[in-house]
Amino acid sequence: MKKNIIFLSFAFVALLFASCNKWEEPEFVVPVYEGPAANHTIADIKAMHPMLGTGAQDSICRWDEPFIVKAVVVSSDQGGNCYKYMTVQDETGGIEISIDRTGLYNDYPVGQTVYIDCRGLIVGDYHNKYQIGWKYNGSVGRINQNALGRYIHKDGLPNPNHPFLANPIEVTGANQLSAENANCFVKIDGCMFDRKYDGQPLANDDITMDREVYINGATVIVRTSNYANFRSIVIDADKPYCLYGILSVYNSEYQLTLRTKEDVQFAYVPQETVLSNLTFNENFQTSGGWSTQGADNAWIYQVFNGNQFVYHNAANAACDDWLISPAISISDLNNVTMVVDHQNNVAGSPATYYQVYYSTSYNGGAFNESDWTPFNPNITNYPSSFGPSNSIDASVINSPNFRIAFRYRKDGSASGTRWSIRGVKFVRVE
């Protein structure tokens, strides 16, 4: 009897393992949308709601009217900063879908193509931000998660490199802060946080926080929830940032909703390498290698307030005087700019008085103006105290060996100003 019991036990275990071996992981199926073709756009949805800011809501379509919109998911609640909504975008703009569910990123990740069946949905706005959803208590309510499959249909695998994501709308100033760009994925490169937030987190653990950033005189509010899992990122107000996210609007105030911590990056700061830096001292015309053409002693060395410079002071007299550099050798002039450190309070005066030239053939000795070519564009910035000129493209020189020259040329019919030059440098920006 005992042996029979043992045998039956082994048989049961063997049967159990045999059954286990038959269990298989469910087969992954790529979603394919097989419904009606898209026949409308997000712009068409917005057109159904012309009364922005009134608290009104509008039906998007009739029950018997196919109203299908194809769009791409651009928001994500993975970082805890987008609560119970999903933002989608097409070629005509973006819109927010209000949904009574969290963890949407699991089923609707960034880059997922969706088809939206708008039958039974309404469109309205929350303080000028377009929304679609169910009608609830006189406003746009959230779609019940159990009914979501009736309205939103996935198609294919998500594409995180979709053009909307790989090439976001770039906000460079006030011109891009517009109703057309609201609810779209954007990039704000080179923005600076207000200095009052230096050393503070994006948000604390108790309350949603607003932090102003500035981009070319325009203000955008970075609004971060106290539930965002990246809220503790500390702001460095001394560095420019490159921020990504969903551009939003509240009345007339534009806001940026960050999605994850990866949306917060420092802006790329070009690295400058000084390849040649020419300055002046009392020996600038001897051991310094500089030479002049034109009137004797037209270019004069001076030391003032700790600055060593050479100046030309043709207040009223006609002149055509050249200050020629020593030979310069730079093997590769690609991405190289020339910047003049000078002083010339010349606002409104003819720029042709003060120009910089280059030559690849002049080697000293007899002077011939035909050896020299003016930079184009030339100097356009004339600071009233020592400072940099505009950056001048040096790649046009097209030779590794060259000289430059400063030319002060004017007739006697108008007054010139004193032109002081403290130095000139060649910089590669990478």
Disulfide bonds with the S-S distance in Angstrom:
none
